[in-house]
Amino acid sequence: MIHSEITAELTGEIALVRRWDALRAKMQVEKSYFHDCLLFQEPPCPSIPALVQKLNEIRQYRGKALLGHLNIAVNLMIKPAPGEWVVPLEAIAMRHGDCKAYSVTKYAGAELGIPADYLRVVIVHNRKDGEDHMIVAVYQDREWLVLDNLTNLLLRDSEKTDYEPLAVLDYRGARRYLSAFCFD
C-alpha cells in the first residue's frame, strides 16, 4: 500500500514538473508575442493596448501598493470558473478561470518588476476548505506577501494559517515545499 502511495506521489510530482515547464515555455513565447505587439500596435493584437494601459497604471505604484493593485486588477479581470493551466494572455482574453489562471497571470505581471528570486507560485492545501489552491507569494520588506484570488487584500504569509504550502513553482522549476520559514 505504501509503495503505491509513493509511486502516485512521485508520478504527481513528475506531472507537475512537466506541466510547469511546458507552461513556462508557453509564457516565454507569449512574452515575445506581447513585445512584438507593442512594437507594431496592430491587429492581431487588439487586447494588448488595454492591457498595457492597465500595467502602466499598476506600475505607478511601488512596493506593497504595486502588489495590492496587481492583485486587485487580476481579480477583477478574471471571473471564477473551472479551468485548465493557461498562459496569462489567454486567461485575460477568456475573462474566466480558476486559481491557476489568476496565479499565473499575477506571476507574469509581477515578473515585470520583481526580482525572480522574490517571486513564487505556491500550491497550498487550504485546511479550511479541504482543497488544494494556488497563490502567488512575493518577498518584500523581509516578509512573504500573498496574492490570492480569494481576497483583494494583500496578506502576509503568516496571516494565512489555513494554508499549508505543498509545492513551489518559479523560474527554477517546480519542487516540493521544504521549509516552514521560506518558499524554497
TANORTA-V241126 format. One record per residue. N is the residue number from 0. PHI is phi in degrees with one decimal (999 if undefined). NEAR is the number of other C-alpha atoms within 10 Angstrom. D_CENTER is the distance of its C-alpha to the mean C-alpha in whole Angstrom. Layout:
N:PHI:NEAR:D_CENTER, N:PHI:NEAR:D_CENTER
This chain:
0:999:5:35, 1:-62.6:7:33, 2:-58.6:8:33, 3:-67.4:9:31, 4:-67.1:10:28, 5:-65.4:11:28, 6:-60.6:11:28, 7:-63.3:12:25, 8:-64.8:12:23, 9:-65.4:12:23, 10:-61.4:12:23, 11:-63.5:12:20, 12:-66.1:16:18, 13:-62.8:14:20, 14:-62.3:13:18, 15:-64.0:18:15, 16:-59.1:17:15, 17:-63.1:14:17, 18:-63.3:14:14, 19:-66.4:18:11, 20:-60.5:18:14, 21:-64.7:12:15, 22:-66.1:16:11, 23:-61.9:19:11, 24:-63.1:13:15, 25:-63.7:15:14, 26:-66.2:19:12, 27:-66.1:12:15, 28:-63.4:12:17, 29:-62.7:16:15, 30:-62.3:16:15, 31:-64.0:12:19, 32:-59.4:14:19, 33:-58.2:16:18, 34:-67.5:12:20, 35:-62.3:13:23, 36:-63.3:18:23, 37:-63.5:14:23, 38:-69.1:9:26, 39:-94.5:10:28, 40:45.1:13:27, 41:-134.0:12:28, 42:-57.9:9:27, 43:-93.5:9:26, 44:-115.8:14:23, 45:-65.0:11:24, 46:-87.8:13:20, 47:-64.9:18:20, 48:-57.6:14:22, 49:-66.7:10:21, 50:-67.2:14:17, 51:-61.4:13:19, 52:-60.8:11:21, 53:-64.2:15:18, 54:-63.6:16:16, 55:-65.3:11:19, 56:-62.4:14:20, 57:-65.2:19:17, 58:-68.0:19:18, 59:-68.3:10:21, 60:-96.6:14:20, 61:-131.8:12:19, 62:59.1:12:18, 63:-63.7:15:17, 64:-63.6:14:18, 65:-61.7:16:15, 66:-64.7:25:12, 67:-62.4:20:14, 68:-67.8:22:15, 69:-62.8:26:11, 70:-58.7:28:10, 71:-66.3:18:13, 72:-59.0:17:13, 73:-68.2:25:10, 74:-58.5:22:12, 75:-83.9:14:15, 76:-75.3:14:14, 77:-116.6:21:13, 78:-98.6:18:15, 79:-62.7:16:15, 80:-165.6:12:16, 81:-56.1:11:16, 82:-157.1:13:14, 83:-111.3:12:13, 84:-74.6:17:11, 85:-132.3:20:11, 86:-78.8:23:10, 87:-55.6:24:9, 88:-63.1:21:13, 89:-66.7:15:14, 90:-61.7:24:12, 91:-68.1:20:13, 92:-66.2:11:16, 93:-71.7:13:17, 94:65.4:16:16, 95:-153.8:17:15, 96:169.0:20:12, 97:-101.2:20:11, 98:-59.1:25:8, 99:-65.0:24:7, 100:-63.3:30:7, 101:-60.4:31:6, 102:-66.1:27:3, 103:-65.1:26:3, 104:-67.4:26:6, 105:-65.7:26:5, 106:-59.9:26:4, 107:-64.6:18:7, 108:-65.6:19:9, 109:-69.8:22:9, 110:-56.9:15:10, 111:-70.6:11:13, 112:-144.3:12:14, 113:-110.0:17:13, 114:-57.9:11:15, 115:-54.9:15:13, 116:-70.0:12:14, 117:-106.0:15:13, 118:-134.4:24:9, 119:-142.0:28:7, 120:-97.7:24:5, 121:-126.0:25:8, 122:-89.2:23:10, 123:-123.2:19:12, 124:-103.0:18:16, 125:-83.6:17:17, 126:-61.4:12:20, 127:-63.8:9:21, 128:-96.4:10:20, 129:71.1:10:21, 130:-126.8:10:18, 131:-81.9:15:14, 132:-148.9:22:11, 133:-126.7:26:7, 134:-135.6:24:6, 135:-115.6:28:5, 136:-119.5:25:8, 137:-127.7:25:10, 138:-89.3:19:14, 139:-151.7:14:16, 140:53.1:9:20, 141:64.7:6:20, 142:-150.3:13:18, 143:-89.8:21:14, 144:-108.1:23:13, 145:-109.0:26:10, 146:-104.7:30:8, 147:-136.5:23:9, 148:-73.0:26:10, 149:-84.9:12:13, 150:-152.7:12:14, 151:-87.4:17:15, 152:-79.1:15:16, 153:-90.8:18:14, 154:-115.8:17:15, 155:-75.9:16:16, 156:-59.8:18:15, 157:-66.2:13:19, 158:-83.6:10:19, 159:-98.9:12:17, 160:-67.7:11:20, 161:-82.8:14:19, 162:-101.1:22:16, 163:-110.1:17:17, 164:-62.4:21:14, 165:-114.4:17:15, 166:-147.7:21:13, 167:-120.7:24:11, 168:-123.8:25:9, 169:-160.4:20:9, 170:-64.0:14:12, 171:-87.1:11:14, 172:123.9:13:13, 173:-112.8:22:13, 174:-154.5:17:15, 175:-67.9:17:16, 176:-68.5:18:16, 177:-113.3:13:19, 178:-121.7:9:20, 179:-82.1:9:20, 180:-109.5:8:20, 181:-156.6:11:17, 182:-86.8:23:14, 183:-119.4:15:16
